[in-house]
Amino acid sequence: MLRITSNSSRNSAKGYISTFAMALALAGGAVAASAGLSTTVAAQEYSEAFVAAYDPLGAVVFSEGGDVAPLEGQLNAIADLAQSDDEKNAAGNLLLQAGNKLNSRPLQRRGVELQLAGGKLDPANARLFTYYVGRLAYQLGDFAAAIGHLQNAINLGYNREEAAGLLIEAHIGNGNQPAAVQTVISETRQVNSAGGTAPQDWLFRGLAVAYANEMGDQAVELTKLLVKNHPSDSNWMAGLQVVNAVAGLEDDAQLDLLRLMRATNSLTARSEYIIYIENSDPRIMSNEANAVLEEGRAKGEFQTAGDEYYTEVKGIVAARMDADRADAPDLVTEAQGDPSGEGAIIAADVLYSLADYAGAEAMYALAVAKGDVDTNQALTRLGMSQALQGKSAEAVATLGRVTGGRAGVASLWSTYAELNAM
C-alpha cells in the first residue's frame, strides 16, 4: 500500500487519497461523485506532522473492513491539523469517507467543508459539494448555515429546482417566513425567465406560509405565479381563497375579487356567496345577486325551503330584477348628459350586473374620461369588463393603470385576462 510520506511526496507516485471515488450516502439515496485529486503526490504539500497523523487513519478508513468508529476523535483532530489546501482536501476526503461508513452527518459535513476550503475541487464538484454541505447543515438543524451554502450552490449554477426547494425550507426552519415566501417568488421568476416551469410544490408551500402569516401582497403574487405555471381552476381556487382570507380588502374591492373567484369557479363556501351578495347589494345589482344566489343553491350552499337567508334575498331580487333591466337604458342616457362621471359609474355597475360587459365597458370608460369618480375603481371594472369579453390586450393595459389598494385585485384580473385571451 502506498503511503503519503515526506519522501514519497518527492516522487511521481500517487497516494490513495488521489485514486478513489467517493460515494456520498446522504438522505434520498447515494450519489457518486469523483473527488480524486488531479495532481500527483509529488506536486502536493503536506507537513510531516500531517502525514504522520494521516497515514494510520487512512489505512483503516480506506480498507474494506476497517473499523472506523474508534477513530472519530482522531479524525476531528486531523481536521484541525490541516493547514495547506492539499491537507484540507486530503483531510476532508478522509472525514467524508469515514462519515459515510459511520453514517455520521457531522463527519460528512466537516469533510465536505474541508474539501471546499481546500479549493482543489473542479467546478462541477464544487457546485455539488456546496449543495451537499447545505443539505447536511439543514439535516443537522443548522438552518442559517444551510441558507448560505444552498444560496451559494444556486449562484454557482447547481440545479436550481433541487437546491431552491431546500432553501425555502431552510428559511422556514430558521423562522424567517417572509424570506421563505420571497425565495419562492424570486426562484420561480428565475425558472420562468429561463423558459422553465417552477415546481407546483414551491408555490403551494409559499401560499401556505403566506396564509399562516397573513401576507396579503405576497399571496397575490404567489397566486399569479401558481396559475401561470400550472393553470387550472383548482389552482385559481387555492390561490384566490388565500388572497380572500388574508388580503384585508375593503368591501368594494373584495367584491371584485369575489367576481374573479366566480369567473374561475373558485367560490365554494356559503360564507363566500353571502359576502358576494352583501357587497354587491341585491337592492342595486339584483340580477347579479340573483345569479350568485342560484349558483350557491345549485352547489348546495342554499336551500329553497327552510333557509331564511335564501328566502329573504330571493324576495328582494325578485322585486328588482325586471325594473333594473328596464331602467338600464335610461341610466345610460342620464350618464351621457352628466357633466361628471358619477352617472356613468352607476350605469356601468348596473350593466355589469346584467352581464352586459360591452355596455359596462363603454360606461366605465366614460366615467374615467369625465372624472370626479374613484378612478382606480372605474379602471379595475373597465379592465374586468374587457377581460370578460376576451379583450386580453386591452384588459391588461387598463388594469396596469390601477394603483393603491386595488392594485393587487387588478393584477389578478390581468393574469386572468392573459390566460383567457381569445
C-alpha positions as CSV (number, residue, x, y, z in Angstrom):
1,M,0.0,0.0,0.0
2,L,1.3,3.4,-0.9
3,R,1.7,5.9,2.0
4,I,1.9,9.6,1.9
5,T,5.2,10.5,3.5
6,S,7.5,13.4,3.3
7,N,9.8,11.3,1.0
8,S,7.0,9.9,-1.2
9,S,5.8,13.4,-1.8
10,R,9.0,13.9,-3.9
11,N,8.3,11.2,-6.4
12,S,5.6,10.8,-9.1
13,A,3.6,8.0,-7.4
14,K,0.0,8.8,-6.5
15,G,-1.2,8.0,-2.9
16,Y,-4.5,6.5,-2.1
17,I,-6.1,9.9,-1.4
18,S,-5.9,10.6,-5.1
19,T,-7.1,7.3,-6.5
20,F,-10.6,6.5,-5.3
21,A,-14.2,7.8,-6.0
22,M,-16.3,8.9,-3.1
23,A,-19.9,7.8,-2.5
24,L,-21.9,10.4,-0.7
25,A,-24.5,8.4,1.1
26,L,-26.9,11.2,2.0
27,A,-30.7,11.3,2.5
28,G,-32.6,10.5,-0.6
29,G,-30.1,8.0,-1.9
30,A,-26.4,7.6,-2.7
31,V,-24.8,10.0,-5.1
32,A,-21.4,9.1,-6.5
33,A,-19.0,12.0,-7.2
34,S,-15.4,11.8,-8.2
35,A,-13.2,13.6,-5.8
36,G,-9.9,12.2,-6.6
37,L,-7.1,14.8,-6.8
38,S,-5.9,15.5,-10.3
39,T,-2.3,16.3,-9.3
40,T,0.4,13.8,-8.3
41,V,1.6,13.4,-4.8
42,A,4.9,15.0,-5.9
43,A,3.0,18.2,-6.6
44,Q,1.2,18.2,-3.2
45,E,2.1,19.9,0.0
46,Y,1.9,18.1,3.4
47,S,3.7,18.7,6.6
48,E,5.4,15.9,8.3
49,A,3.0,16.2,11.3
50,F,0.0,15.9,9.0
51,V,1.4,12.9,7.2
52,A,2.3,11.1,10.4
53,A,-1.3,11.6,11.7
54,Y,-2.9,10.8,8.3
55,D,-1.2,7.6,7.3
56,P,-2.5,5.3,10.1
57,L,-6.0,6.7,9.8
58,G,-6.1,6.4,6.1
59,A,-5.0,2.8,6.3
60,V,-8.2,2.0,8.3
61,V,-10.7,4.3,6.7
62,F,-9.9,3.1,3.1
63,S,-9.6,-0.6,3.9
64,E,-12.6,-2.7,3.1
65,G,-13.4,-3.9,6.6
66,G,-11.7,-1.1,8.6
67,D,-13.3,-0.3,12.0
68,V,-13.7,3.5,11.8
69,A,-15.8,4.0,14.9
70,P,-12.9,4.2,17.4
71,L,-11.2,6.8,15.3
72,E,-13.7,9.6,15.4
73,G,-11.7,11.7,17.9
74,Q,-8.5,11.4,15.8
75,L,-10.4,12.2,12.6
76,N,-11.6,15.5,14.1
77,A,-8.0,16.2,15.3
78,I,-6.6,15.7,11.9
79,A,-9.2,18.1,10.5
80,D,-7.9,20.7,13.0
81,L,-4.3,19.9,11.9
82,A,-4.9,20.5,8.2
83,Q,-3.4,23.9,7.1
84,S,-2.5,23.8,3.5
85,D,-5.0,23.5,0.7
86,D,-3.8,20.0,0.0
87,E,-4.0,19.0,3.6
88,K,-7.6,20.3,3.8
89,N,-8.5,18.4,0.7
90,A,-7.0,15.2,2.0
91,A,-8.4,15.5,5.5
92,G,-11.8,16.4,4.1
93,N,-11.7,13.4,1.8
94,L,-10.8,11.2,4.8
95,L,-13.5,12.6,7.1
96,L,-16.1,12.2,4.3
97,Q,-15.3,8.6,3.7
98,A,-15.3,7.9,7.5
99,G,-18.6,9.7,7.8
100,N,-20.1,7.6,5.0
101,K,-19.1,4.4,6.8
102,L,-20.4,5.6,10.2
103,N,-23.5,7.3,8.7
104,S,-22.3,10.4,10.6
105,R,-23.7,13.6,9.2
106,P,-21.4,15.8,11.3
107,L,-18.3,14.0,9.9
108,Q,-19.7,14.1,6.4
109,R,-20.4,17.8,6.8
110,R,-16.9,18.7,8.1
111,G,-15.3,16.6,5.4
112,V,-17.2,18.4,2.6
113,E,-16.5,21.8,4.2
114,L,-12.7,21.0,4.4
115,Q,-12.6,19.9,0.7
116,L,-14.4,23.1,-0.3
117,A,-12.0,25.1,1.8
118,G,-9.1,23.3,0.1
119,G,-10.2,24.7,-3.3
120,K,-9.0,21.6,-5.1
121,L,-12.3,20.5,-6.5
122,D,-13.2,21.1,-10.1
123,P,-16.2,23.5,-10.7
124,A,-18.7,20.7,-11.1
125,N,-17.8,19.0,-7.9
126,A,-17.5,22.4,-6.1
127,R,-21.2,23.0,-7.0
128,L,-22.2,19.5,-6.0
129,F,-20.3,19.7,-2.6
130,T,-21.6,23.2,-1.9
131,Y,-25.2,21.8,-2.3
132,Y,-24.4,18.8,-0.1
133,V,-22.9,20.8,2.7
134,G,-26.1,22.9,2.6
135,R,-28.2,19.8,2.7
136,L,-26.2,18.3,5.6
137,A,-26.4,21.6,7.5
138,Y,-30.2,21.5,7.0
139,Q,-30.5,17.9,8.2
140,L,-28.4,18.9,11.3
141,G,-30.8,21.8,12.1
142,D,-28.2,24.5,11.3
143,F,-30.6,26.4,9.1
144,A,-28.6,29.7,8.9
145,A,-25.6,27.8,7.5
146,A,-27.8,25.8,5.2
147,I,-29.2,29.0,3.8
148,G,-25.8,30.4,2.9
149,H,-24.5,27.2,1.4
150,L,-27.7,26.5,-0.7
151,Q,-27.8,30.0,-2.0
152,N,-24.1,29.8,-2.9
153,A,-24.8,26.5,-4.7
154,I,-27.5,28.1,-6.8
155,N,-25.2,31.0,-7.5
156,L,-22.5,28.5,-8.7
157,G,-25.0,27.0,-11.1
158,Y,-26.2,24.0,-9.2
159,N,-29.6,22.6,-10.2
160,R,-32.0,25.4,-9.2
161,E,-35.1,23.3,-8.7
162,E,-33.3,20.9,-6.3
163,A,-31.5,23.5,-4.3
164,A,-34.2,26.1,-4.1
165,G,-36.8,23.8,-2.7
166,L,-34.5,23.0,0.3
167,L,-33.5,26.7,0.6
168,I,-37.2,27.6,1.0
169,E,-37.5,25.0,3.8
170,A,-34.3,26.3,5.4
171,H,-35.7,29.8,5.7
172,I,-38.8,28.4,7.3
173,G,-36.7,26.3,9.7
174,N,-34.8,29.5,10.5
175,G,-38.0,31.3,11.5
176,N,-37.9,33.7,8.6
177,Q,-41.2,33.2,6.8
178,P,-41.0,36.4,4.7
179,A,-37.7,35.3,3.3
180,A,-39.1,31.8,2.5
181,V,-42.0,33.4,0.6
182,Q,-39.7,35.8,-1.2
183,T,-37.5,32.9,-2.2
184,V,-40.5,31.1,-3.7
185,I,-41.3,34.2,-5.7
186,S,-37.8,35.0,-6.8
187,E,-36.8,31.5,-7.6
188,T,-40.0,30.9,-9.6
189,R,-39.3,34.0,-11.6
190,Q,-35.7,32.8,-12.3
191,V,-37.0,29.4,-13.5
192,N,-39.6,31.2,-15.7
193,S,-37.1,33.6,-17.1
194,A,-35.0,30.6,-18.3
195,G,-38.1,29.2,-20.0
196,G,-38.9,26.6,-17.4
197,T,-41.9,25.8,-15.2
198,A,-41.5,26.1,-11.4
199,P,-42.5,23.2,-9.3
200,Q,-46.1,23.4,-8.1
201,D,-45.0,22.4,-4.6
202,W,-42.9,25.5,-4.2
203,L,-45.9,27.7,-4.8
204,F,-48.3,25.7,-2.6
205,R,-45.7,25.9,0.2
206,G,-45.4,29.7,-0.3
207,L,-49.2,30.1,-0.2
208,A,-49.4,28.0,3.0
209,V,-46.8,30.3,4.6
210,A,-48.5,33.4,3.3
211,Y,-51.8,32.2,4.7
212,A,-50.4,31.4,8.1
213,N,-48.7,34.8,8.4
214,E,-51.4,36.9,6.7
215,M,-49.2,38.1,3.9
216,G,-51.7,39.6,1.5
217,D,-49.5,41.1,-1.1
218,Q,-47.3,38.0,-1.3
219,A,-50.4,35.8,-1.6
220,V,-51.5,37.8,-4.6
221,E,-48.1,37.4,-6.3
222,L,-47.9,33.7,-5.5
223,T,-51.4,33.1,-6.9
224,K,-50.4,34.8,-10.2
225,L,-47.3,32.7,-10.4
226,L,-49.2,29.5,-9.5
227,V,-51.8,29.8,-12.2
228,K,-49.3,31.0,-14.8
229,N,-47.0,28.0,-14.1
230,H,-49.9,25.5,-13.6
231,P,-53.1,26.9,-14.9
232,S,-56.2,25.1,-13.6
233,D,-59.5,26.0,-11.8
234,S,-58.3,24.2,-8.7
235,N,-55.1,26.3,-8.6
236,W,-57.1,29.5,-9.1
237,M,-59.3,28.3,-6.2
238,A,-56.3,27.6,-4.0
239,G,-54.7,31.0,-4.6
240,L,-57.8,33.2,-4.6
241,Q,-59.2,31.7,-1.4
242,V,-55.9,32.5,0.4
243,V,-56.0,36.1,-1.0
244,N,-59.6,36.5,0.1
245,A,-58.7,35.3,3.6
246,V,-55.6,37.5,4.2
247,A,-55.6,40.5,1.9
248,G,-57.8,42.7,4.1
249,L,-59.6,44.3,1.2
250,E,-62.3,47.0,1.5
251,D,-65.8,45.6,0.7
252,D,-65.9,47.2,-2.7
253,A,-62.5,45.8,-3.7
254,Q,-63.4,42.4,-2.2
255,L,-66.5,42.3,-4.4
256,D,-64.2,42.5,-7.5
257,L,-62.1,39.7,-6.1
258,L,-65.2,37.6,-5.5
259,R,-66.2,38.3,-9.0
260,L,-62.9,36.8,-10.2
261,M,-63.5,33.8,-7.9
262,R,-66.8,33.3,-9.6
263,A,-65.3,33.6,-13.1
264,T,-62.7,30.9,-12.1
265,N,-65.1,28.6,-10.4
266,S,-63.4,29.3,-7.1
267,L,-66.5,30.0,-4.9
268,T,-67.1,27.0,-2.7
269,A,-68.4,28.1,0.7
270,R,-71.7,29.6,1.8
271,S,-69.9,32.4,3.5
272,E,-68.2,33.5,0.2
273,Y,-71.6,33.6,-1.6
274,I,-73.1,35.6,1.2
275,I,-70.2,38.2,1.3
276,Y,-70.5,38.4,-2.5
277,I,-74.3,39.1,-2.3
278,E,-74.0,41.6,0.5
279,N,-71.1,43.5,-1.1
280,S,-73.0,43.7,-4.5
281,D,-76.2,44.8,-2.6
282,P,-79.2,42.9,-4.0
283,R,-81.2,46.1,-4.0
284,I,-78.9,47.6,-6.6
285,M,-77.3,44.8,-8.5
286,S,-80.3,42.5,-8.3
287,N,-79.6,40.4,-11.4
288,E,-76.0,39.6,-10.4
289,A,-77.0,38.9,-6.8
290,N,-79.7,36.5,-8.0
291,A,-77.3,34.7,-10.3
292,V,-74.8,34.2,-7.4
293,L,-77.6,33.1,-5.1
294,E,-78.8,30.5,-7.6
295,E,-75.2,29.3,-8.2
296,G,-74.9,28.8,-4.5
297,R,-78.1,26.9,-4.3
298,A,-77.1,24.7,-7.2
299,K,-73.9,23.8,-5.2
300,G,-76.0,23.0,-2.1
301,E,-74.9,26.1,-0.1
302,F,-78.5,27.4,0.0
303,Q,-81.9,25.7,0.1
304,T,-85.2,26.8,-1.3
305,A,-87.0,25.6,1.8
306,G,-86.2,26.4,5.4
307,D,-83.3,28.7,4.5
308,E,-84.2,32.2,5.8
309,Y,-81.3,33.9,4.1
310,Y,-82.1,32.4,0.7
311,T,-85.8,33.3,1.1
312,E,-85.0,36.9,2.2
313,V,-82.6,37.6,-0.7
314,K,-84.8,35.9,-3.2
315,G,-87.6,38.2,-2.2
316,I,-85.5,41.3,-2.6
317,V,-84.1,40.4,-6.0
318,A,-87.3,39.1,-7.4
319,A,-88.9,42.6,-6.8
320,R,-86.0,44.4,-8.5
321,M,-84.7,42.3,-11.4
322,D,-87.1,43.4,-14.1
323,A,-87.0,47.0,-13.1
324,D,-83.2,47.1,-13.1
325,R,-83.1,45.7,-16.5
326,A,-85.7,48.1,-17.8
327,D,-84.0,51.1,-16.2
328,A,-80.6,50.4,-17.7
329,P,-81.1,52.4,-21.0
330,D,-82.3,55.4,-19.1
331,L,-79.3,55.3,-16.8
332,V,-77.0,55.3,-19.9
333,T,-78.8,58.3,-21.3
334,E,-78.5,60.2,-18.0
335,A,-74.8,59.3,-17.7
336,Q,-74.1,60.7,-21.2
337,G,-75.6,64.0,-20.1
338,D,-74.0,64.1,-16.6
339,P,-71.0,66.5,-16.6
340,S,-69.2,64.3,-14.1
341,G,-68.5,60.6,-14.3
342,E,-70.8,59.7,-11.4
343,G,-73.8,58.8,-13.6
344,A,-71.6,56.7,-15.8
345,I,-70.4,54.7,-12.8
346,I,-74.0,54.0,-11.8
347,A,-74.9,52.9,-15.3
348,A,-71.8,50.8,-15.7
349,D,-72.3,49.0,-12.4
350,V,-75.9,48.1,-13.4
351,L,-74.8,47.0,-16.9
352,Y,-72.1,44.8,-15.4
353,S,-74.6,43.2,-13.0
354,L,-76.7,42.4,-16.1
355,A,-73.6,40.7,-17.7
356,D,-73.7,43.3,-20.4
357,Y,-69.9,43.7,-20.4
358,A,-69.7,45.6,-23.6
359,G,-72.1,48.2,-22.3
360,A,-70.4,48.3,-19.0
361,E,-67.0,48.8,-20.7
362,A,-68.3,51.9,-22.5
363,M,-69.8,53.4,-19.3
364,Y,-66.7,52.8,-17.2
365,A,-64.5,54.3,-19.9
366,L,-66.9,57.4,-19.9
367,A,-66.6,57.6,-16.1
368,V,-62.8,57.7,-16.3
369,A,-62.9,60.3,-19.1
370,K,-65.3,62.6,-17.2
371,G,-63.7,62.2,-13.8
372,D,-65.0,63.0,-10.4
373,V,-65.1,59.3,-9.6
374,D,-62.9,56.7,-7.9
375,T,-60.6,56.3,-10.9
376,N,-59.0,53.1,-9.6
377,Q,-62.4,51.5,-9.1
378,A,-63.5,52.6,-12.5
379,L,-60.3,51.3,-14.2
380,T,-60.5,48.0,-12.4
381,R,-64.0,47.4,-13.5
382,L,-63.3,48.7,-17.0
383,G,-60.5,46.1,-17.3
384,M,-62.7,43.4,-15.8
385,S,-65.4,44.1,-18.4
386,Q,-62.8,43.9,-21.2
387,A,-61.4,40.6,-19.8
388,L,-64.8,39.0,-19.7
389,Q,-65.2,39.9,-23.4
390,G,-61.9,38.2,-24.2
391,K,-60.2,41.6,-24.9
392,S,-56.9,40.5,-23.3
393,A,-54.5,43.1,-24.5
394,E,-56.9,46.0,-23.7
395,A,-57.7,44.5,-20.3
396,V,-54.0,44.1,-19.4
397,A,-53.3,47.7,-20.4
398,T,-56.2,49.1,-18.4
399,L,-55.6,47.0,-15.3
400,G,-52.0,48.0,-15.3
401,R,-53.0,51.6,-14.6
402,V,-54.6,50.7,-11.3
403,T,-52.8,51.8,-8.2
404,G,-53.3,51.8,-4.4
405,G,-55.3,49.3,-2.5
406,R,-56.9,47.9,-5.6
407,A,-53.7,47.1,-7.5
408,G,-53.5,43.5,-6.2
409,V,-57.0,42.6,-7.3
410,A,-56.4,44.4,-10.7
411,S,-53.2,42.4,-11.2
412,L,-55.1,39.1,-10.6
413,W,-57.7,40.1,-13.1
414,S,-54.9,41.0,-15.5
415,T,-53.5,37.5,-15.1
416,Y,-56.9,36.1,-15.8
417,A,-57.1,38.1,-19.0
418,E,-53.7,36.9,-20.1
419,L,-54.6,33.2,-19.5
420,N,-58.1,33.6,-21.2
421,A,-57.2,35.6,-24.3
422,M,-59.3,34.8,-27.3
